[in-house]
Amino acid sequence: MADNLHMPPPPEAVDVSNKVVQGVKILKHLDSLKNS
């Protein structure tokens, strides 16, 4: 069980987190366009 702690996360988890980060960046960009 301890061996699993040192393994990198599965590619799916990385892909999902990247999509969340991209979504947040897009929302912030759209929000800044509305405020300008």
DSSP file (Angstrom, degrees, kcal/mol; ACC not computed):
  #  RESIDUE AA STRUCTURE BP1 BP2  ACC     N-H-->O    O-->H-N    N-H-->O    O-->H-N    TCO  KAPPA ALPHA  PHI   PSI    X-CA   Y-CA   Z-CA
    1    1 A M    >>        0   0    0      0, 0.0     3,-0.8     0, 0.0     4,-0.6   0.000 360.0 360.0 360.0 -41.6    0.0    0.0    0.0
    2    2 A A  H >>  +     0   0    0      1,-0.2     3,-1.0     2,-0.2     4,-0.5   0.817 360.0  65.3 -64.0 -29.0    2.8    2.4    0.8
    3    3 A D  H >4 S+     0   0    0      1,-0.2     3,-1.1     2,-0.2     4,-0.3   0.859  93.5  60.1 -61.2 -34.2    4.3    1.8   -2.6
    4    4 A N  H X4 S+     0   0    0     -3,-0.8     3,-1.2     1,-0.2    -1,-0.2   0.757  90.5  69.5 -66.8 -24.0    1.3    3.4   -4.2
    5    5 A L  H << S+     0   0    0     -3,-1.0    -1,-0.2    -4,-0.6    -2,-0.2   0.800  99.6  48.8 -64.9 -26.9    2.0    6.7   -2.5
    6    6 A H  T << S+     0   0    0     -3,-1.1    -1,-0.3    -4,-0.5    -2,-0.2   0.453  90.3  99.8 -94.6  -0.4    5.1    7.2   -4.6
    7    7 A M  S <  S-     0   0    0     -3,-1.2    -3,-0.0    -4,-0.3     0, 0.0  -0.628  79.8-110.9 -85.2 144.6    3.4    6.5   -7.9
    8    8 A P        -     0   0    0      0, 0.0    -1,-0.1     0, 0.0    -2,-0.1  -0.332  43.1 -93.1 -66.5 155.6    2.3    9.4  -10.2
    9    9 A P        -     0   0    0      0, 0.0     5,-0.1     0, 0.0     0, 0.0  -0.291  52.0 -88.2 -65.4 155.8   -1.4    9.9  -10.5
   10   10 A P    >>  -     0   0    0      0, 0.0     4,-1.5     0, 0.0     3,-0.8  -0.290  37.1-112.1 -62.7 152.0   -3.1    8.2  -13.5
   11   11 A P  H 3> S+     0   0    0      0, 0.0     4,-2.6     0, 0.0     5,-0.2   0.818 115.3  62.3 -55.8 -32.1   -3.2   10.2  -16.7
   12   12 A E  H 3> S+     0   0    0      1,-0.2     4,-2.4     2,-0.2     5,-0.2   0.918 102.5  49.1 -62.1 -42.2   -7.0   10.6  -16.5
   13   13 A A  H <> S+     0   0    0     -3,-0.8     4,-2.2     1,-0.2    -1,-0.2   0.903 112.3  48.2 -64.9 -40.7   -6.7   12.5  -13.2
   14   14 A V  H  X S+     0   0    0     -4,-1.5     4,-2.2     1,-0.2    -1,-0.2   0.912 111.1  51.3 -64.4 -42.1   -4.1   14.8  -14.7
   15   15 A D  H  X S+     0   0    0     -4,-2.6     4,-1.9     1,-0.2    -2,-0.2   0.904 110.1  48.8 -63.4 -42.1   -6.2   15.4  -17.8
   16   16 A V  H  X S+     0   0    0     -4,-2.4     4,-2.0     1,-0.2    -1,-0.2   0.925 111.1  49.2 -65.2 -44.3   -9.3   16.3  -15.7
   17   17 A S  H  X S+     0   0    0     -4,-2.2     4,-2.3     1,-0.2    -1,-0.2   0.881 109.3  53.2 -65.2 -35.8   -7.4   18.7  -13.5
   18   18 A N  H  X S+     0   0    0     -4,-2.2     4,-2.5     1,-0.2    -1,-0.2   0.895 108.1  50.5 -63.4 -39.3   -5.9   20.4  -16.6
   19   19 A K  H  X S+     0   0    0     -4,-1.9     4,-2.5     2,-0.2    -2,-0.2   0.882 109.2  51.1 -66.7 -37.0   -9.4   20.8  -18.0
   20   20 A V  H  X S+     0   0    0     -4,-2.0     4,-2.3     2,-0.2    -2,-0.2   0.932 110.7  48.5 -64.3 -44.8  -10.5   22.4  -14.8
   21   21 A V  H  X S+     0   0    0     -4,-2.3     4,-2.3     1,-0.2    -2,-0.2   0.915 112.2  49.0 -61.4 -43.4   -7.6   24.8  -14.9
   22   22 A Q  H  X S+     0   0    0     -4,-2.5     4,-2.4     1,-0.2    -1,-0.2   0.911 110.1  51.7 -62.6 -41.8   -8.3   25.7  -18.5
   23   23 A G  H  X S+     0   0    0     -4,-2.5     4,-2.5     1,-0.2    -1,-0.2   0.903 109.6  49.0 -61.9 -41.8  -12.0   26.3  -17.7
   24   24 A V  H  X S+     0   0    0     -4,-2.3     4,-2.5     2,-0.2    -1,-0.2   0.913 110.7  50.5 -64.9 -42.0  -11.1   28.6  -14.8
   25   25 A K  H  X S+     0   0    0     -4,-2.3     4,-2.3     1,-0.2    -2,-0.2   0.911 111.2  48.6 -62.1 -41.7   -8.7   30.6  -17.0
   26   26 A I  H  X S+     0   0    0     -4,-2.4     4,-2.7     2,-0.2     5,-0.2   0.923 111.3  49.5 -64.8 -43.7  -11.4   30.9  -19.7
   27   27 A L  H  X S+     0   0    0     -4,-2.5     4,-2.4     1,-0.2    -2,-0.2   0.911 111.4  48.9 -62.6 -41.6  -14.0   32.1  -17.2
   28   28 A K  H  X S+     0   0    0     -4,-2.5     4,-2.3     2,-0.2    -1,-0.2   0.904 111.7  50.0 -63.9 -39.9  -11.6   34.7  -15.8
   29   29 A H  H  X S+     0   0    0     -4,-2.3     4,-1.8     2,-0.2    -2,-0.2   0.929 111.7  46.8 -64.6 -45.4  -10.8   35.9  -19.3
   30   30 A L  H  X S+     0   0    0     -4,-2.7     4,-2.0     1,-0.2    -1,-0.2   0.890 111.4  52.6 -63.5 -38.2  -14.5   36.2  -20.2
   31   31 A D  H  X S+     0   0    0     -4,-2.4     4,-1.9     1,-0.2    -1,-0.2   0.898 108.0  50.3 -65.0 -40.2  -15.2   38.0  -16.9
   32   32 A S  H  X S+     0   0    0     -4,-2.3     4,-1.1     1,-0.2    -1,-0.2   0.851 108.6  53.2 -67.9 -32.3  -12.4   40.5  -17.6
   33   33 A L  H  < S+     0   0    0     -4,-1.8     3,-0.2     1,-0.2    -1,-0.2   0.894 109.0  49.1 -67.2 -38.7  -13.9   41.2  -21.0
   34   34 A K  H  < S+     0   0    0     -4,-2.0    -2,-0.2     1,-0.2    -1,-0.2   0.873 111.4  49.7 -67.1 -36.2  -17.3   41.9  -19.5
   35   35 A N  H  <        0   0    0     -4,-1.9    -1,-0.2     1,-0.2    -2,-0.2   0.690 360.0 360.0 -78.8 -17.9  -15.8   44.3  -16.9
   36   36 A S     <        0   0    0     -4,-1.1    -1,-0.2    -3,-0.2    -2,-0.2   0.486 360.0 360.0 -86.1 360.0  -13.7   46.3  -19.4
